[in-house]
Amino acid sequence: MTTFVTTEMHTCGQPIRIIEKGFPKILGDTLRKKMDYLIQEHDHLRKLLMWEPRGHFDLIGVLLVPPDHPEADIGAIFMHNEGYGPMCGDATMSLGRYLVDKGIVRNPTIPQTVVKIQCPCGLVEIRVQNDGKKTGAVSFLSVPSFLYEKDVSVNVSEFGQIVVDIAYGGGFYAIVPSSQFNLENDCSSAKMKEASGKLLGELRTHYKVIHPENSDANISYIYGIIVTDGKDGHNEEVTTNFTLYADNAVGRAPCGSGSSARIAQQYGRGLIKLDQTRVFESRTGGKYRATPVKAVSCGDFNAVVVEVSGNGHYIGTSSFSLEEGDKIGKGFLMS
């Protein structure tokens, strides 16, 4: 009987499960080939650890693998209820602390240790506060993020024509103010989840995206929906994110890659300038600070590198197993 050992963390309330033991060696000489091998040969293990009775509908998992990028310290494969994600900024924040605390990062520095993680979307630099005794706040520098298309009109059942912006921040997101649904920006609203889920379904069916430098199917699709309070543009006021991603999973944190996408949207519309910071808040009250720090290009798009900062925390360790004959224990989902 195989035993699976994990470290459990959360970033602003978003549960993160870092898998330490139990998975076989993941074959492949690139991160993409490792993901393909995992999908084809061992996807049942994702279901075992992400789904109930060991996990739940909105859980994020991370499997660390050797990188093939020459600058990377480690590679990361992100998993969730639906499969495997292109990026998870929430996970990278917790993962930054974990990698330093576990000694996986060679030659950590004080007062800040830099960790470079190869993610499916590209190389992500993480900066971890480190006083030599304890790690603290974490920030990451996004991959080039950009406004892909603005004012996209989508016909959504029960809600009519909804106009969204499509932006990329490690994954493609549709960004829409809650007023488009005639809803108050109540992040706990079941109606908000229903509306976002219908919008996501329509976009995935009828609207196609192609990353200008990475046509990988794991990148070039609408990963999630971000519903906002409509407070765009630079100001000191906190603004809210409600994020739906993967198979209608609801984010607890303000969403790291989604924050990068939202900054890219505002930058692309001329609503925010370099080095201006926005504060994004989630349904838990958790906050991220997000700042466009460098103008770059991505294909023909004017893009930015976004610094997103927050906090990850340890909540425990787990040891899981599957008893012989336990069919239900192989995993099931209830939303």
C-alpha positions in Angstrom: 0.0 0.0 0.0 1.5 3.3 -1.1 1.6 6.2 1.3 1.4 9.8 0.1 2.9 12.5 2.2 2.1 16.2 1.8 2.7 19.5 3.4 -0.5 21.6 3.7 -0.3 25.4 3.3 -2.7 28.2 2.4 -2.2 31.6 0.7 -4.9 34.1 1.9 -7.1 31.1 2.6 -6.5 29.3 -0.7 -5.6 25.7 0.3 -2.3 24.5 -1.2 -1.2 20.8 -1.1 2.5 20.2 -1.8 3.1 16.6 -2.7 6.3 15.2 -1.2 6.1 11.4 -1.4 4.0 8.7 -3.1 4.2 9.7 -6.8 6.4 7.6 -9.1 9.2 9.2 -11.0 7.7 11.5 -13.7 9.4 10.7 -17.0 10.1 13.3 -19.7 13.0 15.5 -20.6 10.9 18.7 -20.6 8.3 20.0 -18.2 5.6 19.7 -21.0 6.6 16.0 -21.5 6.5 15.4 -17.8 3.0 16.8 -17.7 1.9 14.6 -20.7 3.4 11.6 -19.0 1.6 12.4 -15.7 -1.7 12.9 -17.6 -1.4 9.7 -19.6 0.0 7.4 -16.9 -0.8 8.7 -13.5 -3.8 11.0 -13.6 -5.5 8.7 -11.1 -3.1 9.9 -8.5 -4.2 13.5 -9.1 -7.7 12.5 -8.5 -6.7 10.5 -5.4 -5.1 13.5 -3.7 -7.2 16.4 -5.1 -10.7 14.9 -5.0 -12.7 13.8 -2.0 -12.4 12.1 0.4 -8.8 13.4 0.8 -9.2 16.7 -1.0 -12.1 18.9 -2.2 -13.5 20.7 -5.2 -11.4 23.9 -4.8 -8.0 22.4 -3.7 -4.8 23.3 -5.5 -1.9 20.8 -5.6 1.8 21.1 -6.5 4.1 18.4 -7.6 7.8 19.4 -7.8 9.9 18.0 -10.6 13.4 18.6 -12.0 13.4 21.6 -14.4 14.7 21.7 -17.9 15.0 25.5 -18.0 18.6 26.4 -17.4 17.8 29.2 -14.9 15.3 27.4 -12.8 15.9 26.0 -9.3 12.9 23.6 -9.6 10.0 22.8 -11.8 6.4 22.8 -10.7 3.3 21.1 -12.0 0.0 22.6 -10.7 -3.1 20.4 -10.4 -6.7 21.0 -9.5 -10.2 19.5 -9.8 -10.2 19.6 -13.7 -6.6 18.7 -14.4 -3.4 20.7 -14.6 -3.1 24.5 -14.7 -0.7 26.8 -16.6 0.2 28.8 -13.5 -0.9 29.3 -9.9 0.4 32.5 -8.2 -1.3 31.5 -5.0 0.7 28.2 -4.9 4.0 29.9 -5.8 3.7 32.2 -2.8 3.4 29.3 -0.4 5.9 27.3 -2.4 8.5 30.1 -2.1 8.6 29.7 1.7 8.5 25.9 1.4 11.5 25.7 -0.9 13.6 27.9 1.3 12.5 26.3 4.6 13.1 22.8 3.3 16.6 23.6 2.0 15.7 22.9 -1.6 17.1 26.3 -2.5 20.8 26.3 -2.5 22.7 29.2 -0.9 19.7 31.2 0.5 20.4 34.8 1.1 19.3 37.3 3.8 17.2 39.4 4.0 15.7 38.1 0.7 16.1 34.8 -1.1 15.3 34.6 -4.8 13.9 31.3 -6.1 13.2 30.6 -9.8 10.5 28.1 -10.6 9.8 26.7 -14.1 6.0 26.7 -14.4 4.0 25.5 -17.5 3.6 29.2 -18.4 7.3 29.9 -18.2 10.0 31.0 -15.6 8.7 32.7 -12.5 11.0 34.5 -10.1 9.9 34.4 -6.4 11.3 36.6 -3.7 11.1 35.3 -0.1 11.7 37.4 3.0 14.2 35.5 5.0 16.0 36.6 8.2 17.9 33.4 8.5 15.5 32.0 11.1 12.1 32.4 9.6 10.7 33.1 6.1 8.0 35.6 5.7 6.2 37.6 3.0 6.6 36.4 -0.6 6.3 38.2 -4.0 6.7 36.9 -7.5 7.5 38.4 -10.9 5.0 37.3 -13.5 5.6 36.1 -17.0 4.9 38.8 -19.6 1.3 39.8 -19.1 -0.9 41.6 -21.5 -4.4 42.7 -22.5 -5.3 40.2 -25.3 -8.6 41.8 -26.4 -11.0 44.3 -25.0 -14.8 44.6 -25.2 -15.5 41.1 -26.2 -19.3 40.5 -26.3 -20.6 37.2 -25.1 -24.3 36.0 -25.0 -24.8 34.3 -21.6 -28.0 32.4 -20.8 -30.2 34.3 -18.3 -27.8 37.3 -18.3 -27.9 38.5 -21.9 -24.9 40.2 -23.6 -21.9 40.4 -21.3 -18.9 42.5 -22.3 -15.5 41.3 -21.0 -11.8 42.0 -21.4 -9.5 39.1 -22.1 -6.1 39.4 -20.4 -3.2 37.1 -19.8 -1.1 36.8 -16.6 0.2 33.2 -16.8 -3.3 32.0 -17.8 -6.0 33.7 -19.9 -8.8 35.3 -17.9 -12.0 37.1 -18.8 -12.4 40.1 -16.6 -15.8 41.6 -16.0 -17.4 43.9 -13.4 -20.3 42.5 -11.4 -22.6 45.2 -12.7 -22.6 43.3 -16.0 -24.6 40.6 -14.3 -26.8 43.1 -12.4 -25.4 41.6 -9.2 -24.0 43.2 -6.1 -20.3 42.4 -5.7 -21.0 39.8 -3.0 -18.2 37.3 -3.4 -20.1 34.6 -1.4 -23.0 34.8 -3.7 -24.1 31.5 -5.3 -25.5 33.6 -8.1 -22.0 35.0 -8.8 -20.6 31.5 -9.2 -23.5 30.5 -11.4 -23.1 33.6 -13.6 -19.3 33.2 -13.8 -19.6 29.5 -14.7 -22.0 30.2 -17.5 -19.7 32.9 -18.9 -16.7 30.6 -18.7 -18.6 27.8 -20.5 -19.7 30.2 -23.3 -16.2 31.6 -23.7 -14.5 28.1 -23.8 -17.0 27.0 -26.5 -17.2 30.0 -28.7 -14.0 32.1 -28.1 -10.5 30.9 -28.8 -7.2 32.4 -27.6 -3.7 31.7 -28.8 -0.7 32.8 -26.8 1.6 34.6 -29.2 4.7 32.7 -28.1 3.2 29.4 -26.7 0.4 27.6 -28.5 0.4 24.8 -26.0 -3.2 23.7 -25.3 -2.5 23.9 -21.6 -1.8 27.7 -22.1 -4.1 28.8 -24.9 -7.5 28.6 -23.5 -9.7 30.6 -21.1 -8.5 29.4 -17.7 -10.9 31.5 -15.5 -13.2 34.4 -14.9 -12.4 37.4 -12.7 -15.5 39.3 -11.5 -14.6 42.8 -10.1 -16.2 45.6 -8.4 -15.4 47.8 -11.4 -12.9 49.9 -9.5 -10.3 50.1 -12.2 -7.5 52.6 -12.6 -4.8 53.6 -10.2 -6.0 54.7 -6.7 -5.4 53.7 -3.1 -8.8 52.0 -2.7 -8.8 48.3 -2.3 -10.6 46.5 -5.1 -12.1 43.0 -5.0 -11.6 39.9 -7.1 -13.9 37.0 -7.3 -12.2 34.2 -9.3 -13.6 31.1 -10.9 -11.2 28.8 -12.6 -10.7 25.2 -13.9 -14.0 23.3 -13.5 -15.8 26.1 -11.7 -13.5 26.1 -8.7 -13.8 29.2 -6.6 -10.6 30.9 -5.5 -10.2 31.9 -1.9 -7.2 34.2 -2.5 -7.2 37.2 -4.8 -5.6 35.0 -7.4 -1.9 35.5 -8.3 -2.0 35.0 -12.0 -5.4 36.7 -12.1 -3.9 39.7 -10.4 -1.2 39.8 -13.0 -3.9 39.6 -15.7 -6.0 42.4 -14.1 -2.9 44.7 -13.9 -2.2 43.9 -17.6 -5.8 44.8 -18.5 -5.6 48.1 -16.7 -2.1 48.9 -18.1 -3.3 48.0 -21.6 -6.3 50.4 -21.2 -4.0 53.1 -20.0 -5.6 53.1 -16.5 -2.4 52.4 -14.6 1.3 53.2 -15.2 4.5 51.4 -14.3 5.3 51.3 -10.6 1.7 52.1 -9.6 0.3 49.6 -7.1 -3.2 48.2 -6.8 -4.5 46.2 -3.8 -6.7 43.3 -4.6 -8.9 41.6 -2.0 -10.6 38.2 -2.0 -13.7 36.8 -0.4 -11.6 35.8 2.7 -10.3 39.3 3.2 -6.9 38.3 2.0 -5.0 40.9 0.1 -2.4 41.0 -2.7 -0.4 44.0 -3.8 0.2 44.1 -7.5 2.5 46.4 -9.4 3.5 46.6 -13.1 7.3 46.9 -12.8 8.7 46.5 -16.3 7.4 47.1 -19.8 8.1 44.2 -22.2 6.7 42.7 -25.4 5.1 39.4 -26.0 4.7 38.7 -29.7 3.0 41.8 -31.0 1.4 42.7 -27.6 2.6 45.4 -25.3 3.1 43.5 -22.1 4.3 44.1 -18.5 6.0 42.1 -15.8 3.9 42.3 -12.7 5.1 42.0 -9.1 2.5 40.4 -6.9 3.0 40.0 -3.2 1.2 38.2 -0.4 1.7 35.6 2.4 1.6 31.9 2.5 1.2 29.9 5.8 1.8 26.4 7.0 -1.2 24.5 8.3 0.1 21.0 8.7 1.3 17.8 7.1 -0.8 14.8 5.9 -0.2 11.1 5.2 -2.7 9.4 2.9 -3.2 5.9 1.6 -5.7 3.8 -0.4 -6.9 0.6 1.2 -7.3 -2.4 -1.1 -10.9 -2.7 -2.4 -11.8 0.9 -1.7 -13.3 2.1 -5.0 -14.9 5.2 -3.6 -11.6 6.2 -2.0 -10.0 6.5 -5.4 -11.7 9.9 -5.6 -14.9 11.7 -6.3 -16.0 15.3 -6.6 -18.9 17.2 -5.1 -19.1 21.0 -5.6 
